[in-house]
Amino acid sequence: MVKVLFWFGVLLVLIVANFAAWVRFAPTDPARWHVAPDVTGDADLQGGVKRRVEGAGPDALARFDAIARAAPRTQVLAGSVAEGMVTYVTRSALWGFPDYTTVRQAGDDLLVHGRLRFGSSDMGVNRARVDGWIAALREAR
């Protein structure tokens, strides 16, 4: 019985380790995630959030970019301020789950779409992150 429990434990550790590696190292296709956000207004989604920041100004994307790049575990996946659209990937601290945030400058407005990659619910993580970045953007004005 002890041997069975030991091997069950080993199998469980291997399953968890493989899952963690798959989440952290799964390849990301920028063409799938770096797409113009379809945002007409604010929306809270089960796996993300959409925000339209009206009247943010012509330099809003550059200011937003500085805020996002300073955020922990966040990197640019694709795009640039010069292109008018940037997609960021932010990973959770423990498991490294990737969340994608795409931001596009549309005149003086910013269109923001934050969403998860794995699962069906982000438990409000994207909403909290995006709303925090938008609050910082408004404070920096």
C-alpha contacts under 8 A as a table, 3 or more apart, distances in Angstrom:
res1	aa1	res2	aa2	distance
1	M	4	V	5.13
1	M	5	L	6.33
2	V	5	L	5.15
2	V	6	F	6.08
3	K	6	F	4.97
3	K	7	W	6.15
4	V	7	W	5.27
4	V	8	F	6.02
5	L	8	F	4.97
5	L	9	G	6.08
6	F	9	G	5.10
6	F	10	V	6.27
7	W	10	V	4.91
7	W	11	L	6.05
8	F	11	L	5.06
8	F	12	L	6.11
9	G	12	L	5.04
9	G	13	V	6.19
10	V	13	V	5.17
10	V	14	L	6.23
11	L	14	L	5.11
11	L	15	I	6.19
12	L	15	I	5.12
12	L	16	V	6.24
13	V	16	V	5.20
13	V	17	A	6.04
14	L	17	A	5.05
14	L	18	N	6.03
15	I	18	N	5.19
15	I	19	F	6.16
16	V	19	F	5.11
16	V	20	A	6.16
17	A	20	A	5.13
17	A	21	A	6.15
18	N	21	A	5.07
18	N	22	W	6.01
19	F	22	W	5.07
19	F	23	V	6.20
20	A	23	V	5.28
20	A	24	R	6.14
20	A	95	W	6.13
20	A	96	G	7.77
21	A	24	R	5.16
21	A	25	F	5.77
21	A	26	A	7.83
22	W	25	F	5.42
22	W	26	A	5.35
23	V	26	A	5.78
23	V	95	W	7.35
23	V	96	G	6.67
23	V	97	F	6.00
23	V	98	P	7.83
24	R	95	W	7.11
24	R	96	G	5.24
24	R	97	F	6.53
24	R	98	P	7.73
29	D	32	R	5.53
29	D	33	W	6.87
30	P	33	W	5.23
30	P	34	H	5.41
30	P	77	L	6.59
30	P	78	A	6.30
31	A	34	H	5.51
31	A	35	V	7.10
32	R	35	V	6.95
33	W	87	T	7.39
33	W	100	Y	7.08
33	W	102	T	7.86
34	H	77	L	7.80
34	H	78	A	6.34
34	H	79	G	7.51
34	H	86	V	7.43
34	H	87	T	5.61
34	H	102	T	6.59
35	V	102	T	7.38
36	A	85	M	7.50
36	A	102	T	7.32
36	A	103	V	7.85
36	A	104	R	6.78
37	P	102	T	6.62
37	P	103	V	7.12
37	P	104	R	7.05
37	P	111	L	6.32
37	P	112	V	6.46
37	P	113	H	5.75
38	D	111	L	7.87
38	D	113	H	7.94
39	V	42	D	7.43
39	V	50	K	6.17
39	V	51	R	6.72
39	V	52	R	6.42
39	V	111	L	6.04
39	V	112	V	7.27
39	V	113	H	7.46
40	T	52	R	6.79
41	G	50	K	7.21
41	G	51	R	6.08
41	G	52	R	5.30
42	D	49	V	7.69
42	D	50	K	5.40
42	D	51	R	4.39
42	D	52	R	5.87
43	A	49	V	5.80
43	A	50	K	4.99
43	A	51	R	6.51
44	D	48	G	6.52
44	D	49	V	4.65
44	D	50	K	6.45
44	D	127	R	7.16
45	L	48	G	4.92
45	L	49	V	5.27
45	L	50	K	7.65
46	Q	120	S	6.82
46	Q	121	S	5.24
46	Q	122	D	6.91
46	Q	123	M	7.88
47	G	115	R	5.67
47	G	116	L	5.67
47	G	119	G	7.89
47	G	120	S	5.64
47	G	121	S	4.58
47	G	122	D	5.09
47	G	123	M	7.79
47	G	124	G	7.92
47	G	126	N	7.85
48	G	113	H	7.46
48	G	114	G	5.29
48	G	115	R	4.05
48	G	116	L	6.25
48	G	121	S	7.83
48	G	122	D	6.66
48	G	124	G	7.29
48	G	125	V	7.85
48	G	126	N	5.38
48	G	127	R	6.41
49	V	113	H	5.86
49	V	114	G	5.26
49	V	115	R	6.45
49	V	126	N	6.33
49	V	127	R	5.46
49	V	130	V	7.72
50	K	111	L	7.63
50	K	112	V	5.65
50	K	113	H	4.55
50	K	114	G	6.48
51	R	111	L	6.06
51	R	112	V	5.06
51	R	113	H	6.53
52	R	109	D	6.85
52	R	110	L	5.78
52	R	111	L	4.79
52	R	112	V	6.31
53	V	56	A	6.02
53	V	109	D	5.43
53	V	110	L	5.00
53	V	111	L	6.51
53	V	112	V	7.95
53	V	134	I	7.82
54	E	108	D	6.81
54	E	109	D	4.55
54	E	110	L	6.68
55	G	108	D	5.09
55	G	109	D	5.27
56	A	59	D	7.85
56	A	60	A	5.53
56	A	108	D	5.52
56	A	109	D	5.36
56	A	110	L	6.65
56	A	138	R	7.81
57	G	60	A	5.28
57	G	107	G	7.75
57	G	108	D	4.38
57	G	109	D	6.64
58	P	61	L	7.65
58	P	105	Q	7.78
58	P	107	G	6.52
58	P	108	D	4.96
58	P	109	D	7.81
59	D	62	A	5.47
59	D	63	R	6.47
60	A	63	R	5.10
60	A	64	F	5.95
60	A	105	Q	7.32
60	A	108	D	7.50
60	A	109	D	7.74
60	A	110	L	6.98
60	A	137	L	7.66
61	L	64	F	4.95
61	L	65	D	5.88
61	L	81	V	6.25
61	L	84	G	7.30
61	L	85	M	7.81
61	L	103	V	7.42
61	L	104	R	7.10
61	L	105	Q	5.89
61	L	110	L	6.99
62	A	65	D	5.03
62	A	66	A	6.44
62	A	81	V	5.85
63	R	66	A	5.30
63	R	67	I	6.52
63	R	137	L	6.60
64	F	67	I	5.11
64	F	68	A	6.14
64	F	133	W	7.15
64	F	134	I	7.59
64	F	137	L	6.06
65	D	68	A	5.15
65	D	69	R	6.02
65	D	81	V	7.30
65	D	86	V	7.85
66	A	69	R	5.29
66	A	70	A	6.28
67	I	70	A	5.28
67	I	71	A	6.57
67	I	133	W	6.50
67	I	136	A	7.33
67	I	137	L	7.38
68	A	71	A	5.22
68	A	74	T	6.90
68	A	88	Y	7.66
68	A	133	W	6.88
69	R	74	T	6.14
69	R	75	Q	6.33
69	R	76	V	7.46
70	A	74	T	7.57
71	A	74	T	5.72
72	P	90	T	7.71
73	R	90	T	5.45
73	R	91	R	5.57
73	R	92	S	7.41
73	R	93	A	7.56
74	T	88	Y	6.51
74	T	89	V	5.58
74	T	90	T	4.20
74	T	91	R	6.69
75	Q	88	Y	5.53
75	Q	89	V	5.50
75	Q	90	T	6.56
76	V	79	G	7.58
76	V	86	V	7.12
76	V	87	T	6.01
76	V	88	Y	4.40
76	V	89	V	6.29
77	L	86	V	7.70
77	L	87	T	5.47
77	L	88	Y	5.15
77	L	89	V	5.98
78	A	86	V	5.94
78	A	87	T	5.32
78	A	88	Y	7.18
79	G	83	E	6.31
79	G	84	G	7.75
79	G	85	M	5.66
79	G	86	V	4.37
79	G	87	T	6.26
80	S	83	E	5.17
80	S	84	G	6.46
80	S	85	M	5.88
80	S	86	V	5.07
81	V	84	G	5.01
81	V	85	M	6.10
81	V	86	V	6.55
82	A	85	M	7.88
83	E	86	V	7.83
84	G	104	R	5.79
84	G	105	Q	5.50
85	M	102	T	7.13
85	M	103	V	5.58
85	M	104	R	4.24
85	M	105	Q	6.43
86	V	102	T	5.69
86	V	103	V	5.47
86	V	104	R	6.64
87	T	100	Y	6.69
87	T	101	T	5.48
87	T	102	T	4.12
87	T	103	V	6.35
88	Y	100	Y	5.63
88	Y	101	T	5.14
88	Y	102	T	6.34
89	V	98	P	6.07
89	V	99	D	5.55
89	V	100	Y	4.65
89	V	101	T	6.49
90	T	98	P	5.61
90	T	99	D	5.26
90	T	100	Y	6.49
90	T	101	T	7.96
91	R	95	W	7.97
91	R	96	G	4.70
91	R	97	F	5.12
91	R	98	P	4.46
91	R	99	D	6.24
92	S	95	W	6.01
92	S	96	G	4.56
92	S	97	F	5.15
92	S	98	P	6.72
93	A	96	G	5.79
97	F	117	R	7.71
97	F	118	F	7.25
98	P	116	L	6.65
98	P	117	R	6.17
98	P	118	F	7.66
99	D	114	G	7.08
99	D	115	R	5.68
99	D	116	L	4.44
99	D	117	R	5.92
99	D	126	N	7.38
100	Y	114	G	5.58
100	Y	115	R	5.39
100	Y	116	L	6.24
100	Y	117	R	7.32
101	T	112	V	6.94
101	T	113	H	5.49
101	T	114	G	4.05
101	T	115	R	6.40
101	T	130	V	7.97
102	T	112	V	5.75
102	T	113	H	5.26
102	T	114	G	6.41
103	V	110	L	6.66
103	V	111	L	5.55
103	V	112	V	4.50
103	V	113	H	6.54
104	R	110	L	5.71
104	R	111	L	5.17
104	R	112	V	6.66
105	Q	108	D	7.05
105	Q	109	D	6.02
105	Q	110	L	4.79
105	Q	111	L	6.47
106	A	109	D	5.11
106	A	110	L	5.91
106	A	111	L	6.99
107	G	110	L	7.94
112	V	130	V	7.82
114	G	126	N	5.67
114	G	127	R	7.44
114	G	130	V	6.83
115	R	122	D	7.99
115	R	126	N	6.32
116	L	119	G	7.31
116	L	120	S	7.87
116	L	121	S	7.80
116	L	122	D	6.42
116	L	126	N	7.57
119	G	122	D	7.55
121	S	124	G	7.89
122	D	125	V	5.63
122	D	126	N	6.80
124	G	127	R	5.20
124	G	128	A	6.15
125	V	128	A	5.23
125	V	129	R	6.18
126	N	129	R	5.09
126	N	130	V	5.93
127	R	130	V	5.31
127	R	131	D	5.82
128	A	131	D	5.29
128	A	132	G	5.91
129	R	132	G	5.07
129	R	133	W	6.19
130	V	133	W	5.10
130	V	134	I	6.13
131	D	134	I	5.03
131	D	135	A	6.05
132	G	135	A	5.05
132	G	136	A	6.20
133	W	136	A	5.07
133	W	137	L	6.14
134	I	137	L	4.88
134	I	138	R	6.25
135	A	138	R	5.16
135	A	139	E	6.22
136	A	139	E	5.03
136	A	140	A	6.12
137	L	140	A	5.25
137	L	141	R	6.69
138	R	141	R	5.50
